[in-house]
Amino acid sequence: MIGQRKAILQVNSITKDFVRRGFTSRAQTVMRAVNNVSLQLFANQTYALVGESGSGKSTTGRIICALERPTSGTVVFNDENYTDFSDHLLRQKIRGNIQMVLQDPFSSLNPRKTIEHAVLEALEIQKIGKNHSERLDAVVDMIERVGLSSGMINRYPHQFSGGQLQRVNIARALVVRPKILILDESVSALDVSVQAQVLNLLQDLKQEFSLSYLFITHDLSVVRFIADRVGVLRKGELVEEGTVDEIFDHPQTDYTQNLLSSIPIPNPEHRQLAF
């Protein structure tokens, strides 16, 4: 079925090298964080990118979100290669369509600014809305859609729990109405019960806004609940890819088998009970 559809995002053989300089010499060391990774993301699909710490998951996500530029390879959104776009073109064509939610909900927000300011700022940067009143209405609407009260928008980050702040971060990302949301370990810092609430929220929002997710995580039990397709990264290389059932039930590499065996996986029959 995937072969009959057209991907909205194509990652084509991206490689990312980081150059490190020594403290006491001019010698340089090249560290390859991502090596020749290709993947496709389709409309209304959740693609989970999994692997151990240091496997290149977050770097891949940052390249897709245009926060990093690949050393080689291309990233294409709706048939447009934006790999070498200027900052102006990225803001004009990509930032509003591809948004990111990071792991730590506390450090993602300015502690001196209210929630209203945090969400409103995204609309102002993207020049969405005719005036302040229209933008404020959009902020209130999105805050309520993520399960918070409109009366909370005048509060500061320290007045919220971690789960509530992550809902704010999701609202800030979605208020510009993107097509793709990159979720980089976005529930791993939350308590298990709060994780379940946020995951269910993400599932609902995906349907409501016809979103596609790139879900970056090391937690395979979460992957089984939320993903349609899975890519397994090891030392910067995509070593295996398939549907969630193919990866979990018939892993093809020793590395994937070791990942699955080392992390407790809930029984699929209990998904609804667990989440």
C-alpha positions in Angstrom: 0.0 0.0 0.0 2.9 2.4 0.8 4.2 2.0 -2.8 0.9 3.3 -4.1 1.0 6.5 -2.0 3.2 9.5 -2.3 5.4 10.5 0.6 5.1 14.0 1.9 8.6 13.8 3.3 11.6 12.0 1.7 15.0 11.7 3.4 17.5 10.7 0.8 20.9 9.3 1.8 21.6 11.9 4.5 25.0 11.9 6.2 26.1 14.2 9.0 29.7 14.7 10.1 30.7 16.7 13.1 34.3 18.0 13.3 35.9 18.2 16.7 39.1 20.0 17.5 41.5 19.0 20.2 42.1 21.2 23.3 45.8 21.1 23.1 46.4 20.7 19.3 45.1 21.6 16.0 44.2 18.1 15.1 40.6 17.5 14.0 38.5 14.4 14.5 35.5 13.7 12.3 32.6 12.0 14.0 29.9 10.6 11.7 26.6 10.9 13.6 24.3 9.9 10.7 25.5 7.7 7.8 23.5 7.4 4.5 20.0 7.3 6.1 17.0 7.3 3.8 13.3 7.1 4.9 9.9 8.2 3.8 7.0 9.7 5.8 3.4 9.5 4.4 0.3 11.5 5.2 -1.4 10.6 8.5 1.5 8.1 9.4 3.5 7.8 12.5 7.1 6.7 11.7 9.1 5.7 14.8 12.9 6.1 14.8 14.4 4.0 17.5 17.8 3.0 18.7 20.2 3.4 21.6 21.5 6.7 22.9 24.0 8.1 20.4 22.6 6.2 17.5 21.8 9.3 15.5 18.1 9.6 16.1 18.0 13.2 17.3 20.5 14.4 14.7 18.3 12.9 12.0 15.3 14.7 13.5 17.2 18.0 13.6 18.2 17.7 10.0 14.6 17.0 9.0 13.5 20.0 11.0 16.3 22.1 9.3 18.0 22.8 12.6 21.1 21.1 11.2 22.2 20.8 7.6 23.4 17.4 6.4 26.9 17.0 5.2 25.5 15.2 2.2 22.1 14.0 1.0 18.7 15.8 0.7 15.5 16.2 2.5 12.3 16.8 0.4 8.9 18.1 1.6 6.1 17.9 -0.9 8.5 17.5 -3.8 10.6 20.5 -2.7 14.2 19.9 -1.7 14.8 22.3 1.2 18.3 21.1 2.2 20.1 24.3 1.0 17.3 26.8 1.6 18.2 30.1 3.1 16.9 31.0 6.6 14.3 33.2 4.9 13.0 30.4 2.6 13.0 27.9 5.5 10.9 30.3 7.6 8.6 31.0 4.6 8.1 27.4 3.3 9.2 24.9 6.0 9.0 26.1 9.6 5.2 26.3 9.5 4.9 22.9 8.0 7.4 21.0 10.1 7.5 21.6 13.8 9.4 19.9 16.7 8.5 19.0 20.3 11.6 18.3 22.5 12.2 16.0 25.4 12.4 18.4 28.3 9.2 20.5 28.6 10.7 22.8 31.2 13.8 23.9 29.2 11.7 24.3 26.0 9.9 27.4 27.4 11.2 30.8 28.6 10.5 30.9 32.4 10.0 34.7 32.3 7.3 34.6 29.7 3.7 33.5 30.1 2.2 30.6 28.2 0.2 33.1 26.2 3.4 34.7 25.0 5.0 31.3 24.2 2.2 30.1 21.9 1.4 33.6 20.5 5.0 34.1 19.5 4.8 31.1 17.0 1.9 32.8 15.2 3.7 36.2 15.1 6.9 34.6 13.7 4.9 32.9 11.0 2.7 36.0 10.4 -0.4 34.0 10.9 -3.6 35.9 11.8 -4.8 39.4 10.8 -4.3 41.0 14.2 -3.5 40.4 17.8 -7.1 39.6 18.7 -7.3 36.9 16.0 -4.0 35.4 17.1 -5.1 35.3 20.7 -8.3 33.5 19.8 -6.1 30.9 18.0 -3.9 30.5 21.1 -6.9 30.0 23.4 -8.5 27.5 21.0 -5.3 25.4 20.7 -4.7 25.5 24.5 -8.1 24.0 25.0 -7.6 21.4 22.2 -4.6 20.0 24.1 -6.7 19.6 27.2 -5.8 22.7 29.2 -8.0 25.6 30.4 -8.0 28.9 28.6 -7.6 30.6 32.0 -4.1 29.1 32.2 -2.6 31.2 29.4 -1.5 34.0 31.8 0.5 31.6 34.0 4.2 31.0 33.9 6.0 27.7 33.2 6.9 27.1 36.9 3.2 27.0 37.7 2.6 23.9 35.6 3.5 20.2 35.9 5.7 18.5 33.4 2.8 16.9 31.6 0.9 20.2 31.4 4.0 21.9 30.0 4.4 19.3 27.4 0.8 20.0 26.3 1.8 23.6 26.1 4.7 22.7 23.8 2.4 20.6 21.7 0.0 23.6 21.4 2.8 25.9 20.4 3.9 23.5 17.7 0.4 22.9 16.4 -0.9 26.5 16.5 0.8 27.2 13.2 -1.0 24.1 11.7 2.0 22.1 10.5 1.7 18.9 8.4 4.5 17.1 10.2 5.4 17.0 13.9 8.8 15.7 15.0 8.5 14.3 18.6 12.0 13.9 20.0 11.7 11.7 23.2 8.7 13.9 23.9 7.2 11.7 26.6 10.3 10.0 28.1 10.7 12.7 30.8 7.1 12.2 32.0 5.7 9.8 34.6 4.2 6.6 33.1 0.6 7.6 33.8 1.2 11.1 32.3 2.9 9.5 29.3 -0.3 7.6 28.6 -2.4 10.7 28.7 0.0 12.6 26.4 0.2 9.6 24.0 -3.6 9.4 23.8 -3.7 13.1 23.2 -1.2 12.8 20.3 -3.3 10.1 18.8 -6.4 12.3 18.9 -4.6 15.3 17.5 -3.2 13.3 14.7 -6.7 12.4 13.5 -8.1 15.8 14.2 -5.4 17.7 12.2 -4.4 15.0 9.7 -0.9 15.1 11.1 2.2 12.9 10.3 4.6 12.2 13.1 8.2 11.3 13.2 8.4 9.8 16.7 12.0 9.6 18.0 12.4 7.3 21.1 14.3 4.5 22.8 11.1 3.2 24.5 9.9 0.3 22.3 6.7 -0.3 24.4 5.6 3.2 23.4 6.5 2.5 19.8 4.2 -0.5 19.7 1.3 1.7 20.9 1.8 4.7 18.6 3.7 3.8 15.5 2.7 2.5 12.0 6.2 2.1 10.7 9.6 1.7 12.5 13.2 2.5 11.5 16.0 1.1 13.7 19.2 3.2 13.9 22.6 1.8 15.0 25.7 3.9 15.0 24.1 6.4 12.6 22.9 3.7 10.1 19.4 2.5 9.4 19.8 -1.2 9.9 16.2 -2.3 9.7 12.8 -0.9 8.7 9.3 -2.2 8.5 5.8 -2.0 9.9 5.4 -2.1 13.6 4.3 -5.7 13.5 7.2 -6.8 11.2 9.7 -5.2 13.6 8.2 -6.5 16.8 7.2 -10.0 15.6 9.8 -10.8 13.0 13.0 -8.7 13.6 15.6 -9.3 11.0 18.8 -8.2 12.7 20.5 -9.2 15.9 20.6 -5.6 17.0 16.9 -5.2 16.7 16.4 -8.5 18.5 18.7 -7.4 21.3 16.7 -4.1 21.6 13.5 -6.0 21.9 14.8 -8.5 24.4 16.4 -5.9 26.7 13.3 -3.7 27.1 10.0 -4.9 28.7 7.3 -4.9 26.0 3.7 -5.0 27.1 1.4 -7.6 25.7 -0.3 -6.1 22.5 -3.6 -7.4 23.8 -3.2 -5.1 26.8 -2.5 -1.9 24.8 -5.8 -0.3 25.7 -5.4 -1.1 29.4 -1.8 0.2 29.5 -2.5 3.4 27.6 
